[in-house]
Every structure is written in C-alpha cells, then in structure tokens.
Amino acid sequence: MPATTAQIKELREKTGAGIMECKRALDEGGSMPQAEKLLKEWGLATAEKKAGREASQGVIFSYVHAGRIGAMIELNCETDFVARTDDFLSLAREIALQVAAMKTSRVSSQETEPSEDGDVPLLDQPYIRDPSKTVQDLLNEGIARLRENIVVRRFARFELGGS
C-alpha cells in the first residue's frame, strides 16, 4: 500500500529527510520504524560518499551556559551557502552544546591519546539529547540532510575557574 501524506509528513518531521526520500522509504519499508531504518542506512551511505570532499567553508560557533561554561567549535562544510542555512547553524549549536556538557580533549579517535584516562573522543560520545545515537550519527544525519561533507575541525571548552 502506498504511503499516505500524513505518514510522509510524520517521517519527514522525525528525520528531516526530503519528501521523496520519505515516500520511497515508506513504500520500501512498509512501516514507520522500517522506513526510519532505511533512511538512516541511506544517510550513512551518503555520508561515506561525501567524506572525501574538501570542507573549507563553515562557521565558528560559540555557546555559553549560565556564564560559567563556554564552548567554541569550528564546523566546516563545502559551501558558504550551506554554512548560512538554519539546519547547519542548528547542527553547530547542538555540537557546541555537547562540547560544553562533556569534558573531552579531542575530536576523534584518530587524534593522539591524551594523558587523561577515560577521555572519550567527541564524535564517539553518546549525544546528550538522545543517548541512543553518537555525535558522529548526528553529524551523519546533517550530511545526509544537507548533501555536503561536514567536519568538526576543532573545538575549545572553557569553564570558569578551570584549568
């Protein structure tokens, strides 16, 4: 049975995927959970395809929590057009929130191991708003939605009175 408009709208609101992608996922998957799974798989495939592209545009985004904790990130994408979109800025904000909430010293596991024990790289951390996914999953969703390679280049975290 073909997907209804209400189902497509619901899936689009949940995932942020395009209308035609939602329709295709519902038609192929048959159910909402199966369609969400398909969209996630397609998003990972999109992220893998775009991973080699140069990401030299983007934003420096800062977040300050209660005047006591601050985070600044450099989030890069391929074009300045995408860097100015609300979706991209929202992604930058979510990652800055993550940096502010969690103490970490490196973006990914490919960076050298710090002297502190138990330091989980930013991209491997459970996402604070939805622990069922990692920050890398959040980034992959952004790549699939915006159709460009997106890279967390670097970040800094500041805490009042901290070292």
VMD Tcl script that draws the C-alpha trace (Angstrom):
set ca {
  {0.00 0.00 0.00}
  {1.46 3.41 -0.95}
  {2.44 5.82 1.81}
  {-0.12 8.39 2.88}
  {0.58 12.11 3.03}
  {0.25 12.02 6.83}
  {2.84 9.23 7.10}
  {5.25 11.08 4.83}
  {4.80 14.27 6.86}
  {5.35 12.43 10.16}
  {8.52 10.72 8.89}
  {9.82 13.99 7.46}
  {9.28 15.75 10.81}
  {11.07 12.94 12.67}
  {14.06 12.64 10.36}
  {14.39 15.87 8.40}
  {14.71 13.84 5.19}
  {13.24 15.06 1.89}
  {9.65 14.34 0.87}
  {10.55 11.94 -1.93}
  {13.08 10.08 0.26}
  {10.42 9.67 2.96}
  {7.89 8.40 0.43}
  {10.41 5.94 -1.02}
  {11.44 4.71 2.44}
  {7.81 4.16 3.49}
  {7.00 2.40 0.23}
  {10.04 0.12 0.50}
  {9.97 -0.37 4.27}
  {6.24 -0.73 4.76}
  {6.25 0.57 8.35}
  {7.43 3.72 10.13}
  {10.27 2.01 12.09}
  {11.48 0.21 8.97}
  {11.37 3.46 6.96}
  {13.41 5.24 9.65}
  {15.97 2.42 9.50}
  {16.18 2.70 5.70}
  {16.65 6.48 5.88}
  {19.46 6.01 8.41}
  {21.18 3.47 6.13}
  {20.82 5.77 3.14}
  {22.18 8.64 5.21}
  {25.26 6.62 6.17}
  {25.84 5.77 2.52}
  {25.56 9.46 1.62}
  {27.99 10.41 4.39}
  {30.52 7.82 3.19}
  {30.31 9.11 -0.40}
  {30.88 12.71 0.68}
  {33.65 12.01 3.22}
  {36.48 12.65 0.74}
  {35.27 16.08 -0.31}
  {37.06 19.17 0.91}
  {35.19 21.08 3.59}
  {36.79 24.53 3.81}
  {33.75 26.73 4.44}
  {31.64 26.81 7.59}
  {31.23 28.67 10.86}
  {32.86 29.32 14.18}
  {30.04 28.81 16.65}
  {30.11 29.66 20.35}
  {27.83 28.67 23.19}
  {27.91 29.96 26.77}
  {25.96 28.22 29.55}
  {24.96 30.38 32.53}
  {28.09 32.49 32.18}
  {30.17 29.66 33.68}
  {30.87 27.19 30.87}
  {31.59 28.03 27.26}
  {32.34 26.14 24.08}
  {33.58 27.25 20.70}
  {33.65 24.96 17.66}
  {34.76 25.20 14.06}
  {32.27 23.29 11.92}
  {33.17 23.06 8.25}
  {31.17 22.26 5.13}
  {31.78 22.51 1.39}
  {30.00 25.79 0.53}
  {29.24 29.08 2.25}
  {25.64 28.72 1.04}
  {25.11 25.67 3.27}
  {27.07 27.29 6.12}
  {24.41 30.01 6.34}
  {21.41 27.68 6.49}
  {19.37 27.24 9.65}
  {19.96 23.45 9.52}
  {23.74 23.89 9.53}
  {23.67 26.51 12.29}
  {21.38 24.26 14.35}
  {23.84 21.39 13.92}
  {26.70 23.68 15.01}
  {24.71 24.68 18.10}
  {23.98 21.07 19.05}
  {27.65 20.13 18.76}
  {28.70 23.20 20.77}
  {26.18 22.17 23.47}
  {27.76 18.71 23.50}
  {31.24 20.18 23.91}
  {30.06 22.39 26.77}
  {28.33 19.50 28.53}
  {31.08 16.91 28.20}
  {34.75 17.25 29.01}
  {36.85 15.96 26.16}
  {40.11 16.97 24.56}
  {39.89 15.55 21.03}
  {37.52 15.37 18.09}
  {38.07 11.76 17.02}
  {39.90 8.60 18.00}
  {42.46 9.23 15.23}
  {43.95 12.06 17.27}
  {46.67 11.20 19.77}
  {45.61 9.80 23.12}
  {45.64 12.46 25.85}
  {47.25 11.86 29.24}
  {43.83 11.69 30.98}
  {42.26 8.26 31.31}
  {38.74 7.68 30.06}
  {38.63 10.59 27.63}
  {36.03 9.68 25.01}
  {36.51 11.50 21.67}
  {33.73 13.96 20.82}
  {32.47 12.02 17.79}
  {32.25 8.76 19.78}
  {30.28 10.25 22.69}
  {26.59 9.49 23.16}
  {24.62 12.54 22.02}
  {23.32 14.36 25.12}
  {19.80 14.85 23.76}
  {19.43 11.27 22.50}
  {21.89 8.75 24.02}
  {20.80 6.08 21.53}
  {23.00 7.81 18.94}
  {26.50 9.23 18.92}
  {27.68 12.68 17.90}
  {29.02 11.02 14.71}
  {25.47 9.79 13.99}
  {24.22 13.37 14.47}
  {26.89 14.58 12.04}
  {25.97 11.86 9.51}
  {22.32 12.94 9.68}
  {23.41 16.50 8.92}
  {25.49 15.30 5.96}
  {22.54 13.33 4.58}
  {20.14 16.24 5.07}
  {22.40 19.00 3.70}
  {24.07 16.88 0.99}
  {27.58 18.12 1.77}
  {30.57 16.83 3.69}
  {30.56 18.28 7.22}
  {33.57 18.13 9.53}
  {34.14 19.18 13.13}
  {37.58 20.71 12.65}
  {38.37 21.73 16.24}
  {36.84 22.96 19.47}
  {37.65 24.59 22.78}
  {35.85 24.34 26.11}
  {36.12 26.91 28.87}
  {34.98 26.57 32.48}
  {35.09 29.40 34.98}
  {37.90 28.72 37.43}
  {39.01 25.65 35.44}
  {42.48 24.96 34.16}
}
mol new
graphics top color blue
foreach p $ca { graphics top sphere $p radius 0.5 }
foreach p [lrange $ca 0 end-1] q [lrange $ca 1 end] { graphics top cylinder $p $q radius 0.2 }
display resetview
